């Protein structure tokens, strides 16, 4: 896997390309934050306090050409501690996507990469970001390349052939992997206005270093019947064959499957989809809802599927998330680069059932936000289960034209694997930000973190005060 210096080299190449080509857009920012915390190492006694200086330059390169699109961001985090230079830490984050048209209208390629930090063990200390001194984080990353071809089958259908290679490195023995996915799809064109159809086949293999592999073959047929201009009935079915390490005597994860439901789009800003069906593990459900008005945005979803930690790493977002109105979603007052709801780094396959709900409401001077999630994981090798549920609430209030106050609260409750107990993490933060000039802003953040658990989970309290300044170029 790419080392930090290789990631930085990729960013420098992007920057050089941006400077040499007129259709590239290059943006840079530099942040400096000085923090004081009363629990630097996240211990249950909280005996060690200290000051931390964080220097974080960020670079983003974008290109939106007719045949090449690129969006890549890189951030370096340098932490200097009052304990001494021997405790200094350097972290790198990189995330990039590219799409290119190699042969006009026929051959394309997609590529993506990410590099950042993740928790090793959810039962150990859970740092909010990379501020604290703890050994419970590791560098993880993935690189993916996916060439594909599109072609027409007369006026009735289009076809797609795709191959995707992904390499994921977790830094933990036995959990890095290589993934190869081959897929083919044939779908009807817009000529089938009333009845649309598609046929698909996917064969994937995930090879782990020194562990049993995960193989999957799926054949699918789908139909969509337009009942009215805004209401359609949808159905799909097929067969899947999965092969992965599981407990002896358990039923083979294979067989036919089906699901059926409806898709309703009553307006341009509103859509609903709901399906029910059957798979080898029993009844299945899928639901999506999206509602947008001038002031409010509501999104909800529910899904069920087999997954792995490696797949979650490949799909994660490392940089600042924004709400539907473009406001940054902060965790503990700062952008999060470690996802605390991630499972332990393992090569095990698990059945993932996840529901999410997010709501935002905008007034003339403020934005209210609410997010909820509930995820259940059933591990296929150990037969253990885990449940993660939590949410966030935020209030962004514009005190003046250049001054904002952001009050945020997050909570996560984890029912640990194997019935080992409950783990609760709560964060309350308040951030006051002021834009002094269009390219210069400052922030003051107060944050309190509280963790309560039982068994081997470490309880602790942490208070953090942070002064920061950010310049953009």
N, C-alpha and C positions, 0 to 999 in steps of 0.2 A: 504494500500500500504506500501511497505517496507520503513522504516525510514532510514536516512543516516547511523545510527549505525548498522542496520541490513545489509545494503549494504556492509559496511566495514567488517562486520563479514563474509559475503559470500566470500569476497576477501581473508581474512585471511585463511579461510578453503581451498580455492583454492591454496594458497601459501603453506599451510601445505601438501596438497596432492602432489604438485609439488616437494616439498623437499623429500617426501617419496617414490616417484615413478620415476624410471629412464627414462621413456618415456614421462615425462612432461618437458616442457620448461618454465622457469620462467625468465622474464626480468623486470628490474626496472629502473626508472629514477627519478631524482630530479631536479627541476628547481627553480631558484630564479630570480625574475624580479623586478627592481626598476623603477617606472614610475613617471613622472610628467605631470600633465594635467592642463590646464587653465580653465576647465569647469567640475568640479568633479561631479556635480549633473545634468548636461545636461539641464541647464536652458536657457531661451531665452536671459537673460542678461549676462550670463557667468561670474558672479561676483566672484565665488568661485573657487580658484585654490588649488592645494595641491599635495603632494607626496603619492605614494601608493607602498607598498612592498607586492609582491605576492610570496608565497611559495607553490609549487605544486609538491608533490611526485606522481608518477604514477607507477602502477604495472600491468603487463600483464602475464597471465598464458595460456599456450597452450598445447594441447595434440592431437596427430594425430595417434591414434591407429586404428587397423583393425576394431574394433567394438565400439569404443568411440572416438569422436572428440569434443574437447572443445576449445573455444577461448574467453577469458574474460579479460576485461581491467577495471581498476578502477583509478580514479584520485581525489585527494583532492585539493581544492583551498582555501588557507587561505589568506585573504586580510587584511592588517594592514594599517590604514590611519594616515596621519600626524595630522588629527583633534583630534585623541585620540583613546584609546582602546575601548571606548563605541561605536565606529562606525565600529569595526572589523566585517568582514563577513566571513563565512565558507560555501563553496559549495562543493557538491559531484557529481561526474559523474561515472556511471557504465554502461557497455554494455557487454553482454555475449551471446554466442550461444553454444548449445551443441546438438549433434546427437548421438544416441546410437542404437545398434542392440540388441534387447532383446532376440529374438528367431531367430537363424540364417536363413537368407533369407526370413523370414516371418513377424516378428513383430518388429517394430521400434518405436522410440519416438524422437521428436524434442522439444527443449526448448530454450527460449530466454528471455532476460530481459534487460531493459534499465532504467536509472534514471538520470535526469539532470534538466536543467532549460528551461523555455519557457516564451515568452511574454504573459502578460495578456491582454493588449489592444494595438493594433497596432497604435492607434492615440496618445498614450502617448510617453514618451521618449523611444528611441530605442537604448539600449546600445550595443556596439560592444563587445561581450564577457561579462564577469562579473565584469569588472573593476570599472565602475562608481557606485555611490550611487543613487539608484532609487528603488521605490516600485513597478515598473512595470515588475517584474519577479516573477515566482513561480516555485516550484519544481514539476516536472511531471515525470511519469514513467509508465512502463507497465511490466507485467509478462505473458508469454504465454507457455502453455504446449500442445503438439500435438502428441498423440499416433496414429499409423496407422498400417495397415496390408496389405501386398501384397500377391497375390496368382495367380497361373496359371490356366487358363481354357483350358486345353489341350495344343496343340501347336499353337492355333490360336489367343489367347488373354491373356492378364493379367488384373487383377483387383486390385483396391486399395480402402480400406475403411479407412476413417480418421475422427478424432474428434479433434477440436482445442478449447481450453479454453483460454481466454485472459482477464485479469483484468487491466484496465487503470485508473490511478488516476491523476487528474489535479490540485488538491488543490483549485479549484474554485467550489463553490456550484452548484450542478445540472449538472455538466459536466463530472463527473467520470462515468465509465461504466463497464459492464461485457458483454463479447461477447462469444457466443457458436455457433460453426460452425460444421455442419455434412455434409460430402461429400462422394460420391461414384463415381468411374470411372471404365469403362471397355474400353480397348484400344487394337488394333491389335498389333501383334508382328512383328518382322522383316521378318516373313514369307510372309507378305503382302508387297512385295517389290514395287509393282507398285501402289497399292491403299491402303492407310492407313486410319483408321477410329477410332473414339472414341465416347463413350456415357458418359455423366456426369450429376450428380445431386448434387446440393448444397442447404442446408437450413441453414440460419444464423439468429441470433437474437442478437441485442445489447440492453441491458437493462441499462437505465440511472437512476440515483438516483433522483426520484421525477419528471421526465420528460417523455413524450411519447417515446415509444421504436421504434427501426428501425428493421423491419423484412424483410427478403428477401428469395425467393425461385426461383431457376433457374434450368432449364433442358436444356441440350445442346447436339447436335449431330454435329460432325466435320468430314470432309473428306479432304484427301490430295492426289492428283493425280500427280505422277511423270511423267512429260512430257519428260524431258531429265535428265541425271545424275545431272544437276545443276539447273534445273528449275522445280518448282512444282506449281500446281494450288491448292489453299486452299479455303475452304468454311465452314461455321458453321451456325447453326440456332437453334432456340428453343423457349422457353417461359420463361418469368420472371414475378414474382409478388412481388411488393415492397409495404411495408406499413410503412409510417412515417407521422409525422405531416406536413400538408401543408395547404395552404389557401383554404377556402371554395369555392366550385365551380370550382376548377381546375381539370383537367383531371386526372384520376387514373393512377399512374405510373406502368402500367402493360400491358402485351400483348406479341405478338410474336416478334421475332427479327431475323435478318440474316446479314451476311457479307460474302464477297467473295473477292478474290484477288490472289496475286502471291507471291511466295517466291523464290528468285534467289540468288544463292551462286556461283558467277563466279570464285572464288578462295578460298583458305583456309582462307584468311585474309579479305575477302570482302563478305558482305551479304546485301540483300535488302528485305524488306517485306512491302507490301502495301495492304490495304483492305478498302473497302467501304461497307456500309450497312444501315440498318434502325433499330431504336429502338423506344420506346414509346415517346421519346422527339424529334424524327426527324432523319434526315440523320446523319450518324456517319462515322468517319474515324479513321484509325489506320495506322501508318507508323513507320518503323524502318530502319535505315541504319547504316552500320559500314564499315569503310575503314581503313586498316592498311598497311603502308609501312615501310621501314626501318627508315625513318625520320619523318613521319607524321601519325597522328591518327585523324580520323574524325568520330564522332558519332552524330546521329540525331534521334529524336523520336517525335511522336505525339500520344496522347491517349485521350479518353473521357470516363468518368465513374462517377457513384455516389460515394461520399466519405464523410468522417467525419474528424474532427480534431483529434479524438481519433485514427483513423486509421493512420493518418500521424505521430502521436507520436510513435505508435508502429513500424513504418518503418524507423524512422529517424536515421541518423548517427551522433554520438556525438563526436567521436574522429577524429584525423587529416585525412582529405581526401587527396588522392594522385592522380596525373594525370597518364595517361597511362604509363609514363616512371618512375613512382615511386617517383616523386617530390611532396612535400607537397603543397596543395592548401591553401593559407592563405587568410584570410579576414581581411583587415586592418593591416596586418603584423603579426597577431597572429592567432592560430587555433580558430575557432569560436565554441562556445558551445551553442549559442542562434541563432536560425534561424529567421531572421527578415522578411522573406517572409511568415511565418506562419499566418494563419487567427486568428481572435480573438477566445479565448477559449469559445466554445459554444457547445450545444447539437444538433445543427441544421444540417440536411443533405444538401449537396450542390452538384450540377453537376459541375464536374471539367474537364475543357478542357486545356490540358497542352502540349506545344511544347518546345523542348530543342535542342540546338546545341552546340557541343563542338569540339574544334580543337586545336591540339598541334603539334608543329614542332620543331624538335631537330637539332641543328648544332653541330659542334665539341665542342663549348664552351658555348652554351646557349640553352635555351628552351623557345619558345614563346607559350603562351596559350591564348585561347579565348573561352568564354562561354556565351551563350545567352539563355534566357528563356522567355516565354510568357504564363501566366496562367489566365484563366477566370473562375470565380466561380459564379454560379447562385444558390442562397439560396432558398430552397424549402418551408420554413415556412413564410418568410417575402417577398419573391419575389424580394429581393434586389440583385444587382449584384456587382461584384468587379473584377478588373483586376490588375494583378501584372506582370510587365515586367522589365527586367533588364539584366545585364550581368557583366562580369569581363574580364579584360585583364591583362596579367602578362608577365614579362620578367625576366627570371632567367639567370644571366650571371656569368660564372665562371671566376673571376678575376685572381685567382691563384689556385694552386692545392687544397688548403684548404680554400679558401675564395670565397664566393658567394655574389652577389648583386641581390636582388629581388625587382623589381619595380612593383607595382600592383595598379589597379584602379577598383573599383566596383561602379555600379549605379543601383538603383532600383526606379521605378516609380509606384506608386499605385494609381489607381482611386478608391476612397473609396466607401464603401457600401452606397447605396441609393443616389448616385450622390452628396455626401457631399464635393467633391473637390478632388484635386490632392495632392499627398504627394511624395516628391522626396528626396532620401537619397544617398549621394555620399561619397566615401571614397578613399583617395589617400594615399599610403604608400610606404615607401622605407625601406628595411631591409638589413643590412650588417652583414653577419655571418662568423665566423672564427672558424675552428676546431683546437684547440690547441693540443689536443691529441686524439687518437681514441675514448676515452670515455669522452671527455670534449670539449664543444663548447661554444662560446659566441656570442651574437647578440646585434646590435644596431638598433632600429626601430624608424622611424619618421612617424607619422600618423596624417592626418587631416580629420575630419568628418564634413560634412555640410548637414543640413536638411532644406528643404524649403517646406512649405505647406500652406494651407489656412483653414479657419474655426477654428476648435478646435485643429488642429494639432500644436504642439509646434515646432517653429523654433529654431535652435541653431547651434553654431559652437563649435568645440572641437579640440584642438591640444594636441597630446600626444608624449612624448619622453620616450623611454623605453630602459634600459640596462638590459640584461639577461644573465644568465649562466645556462647550463644544463649538468648534469653528468649522464652517463648511467652505469649500473652495470650488 
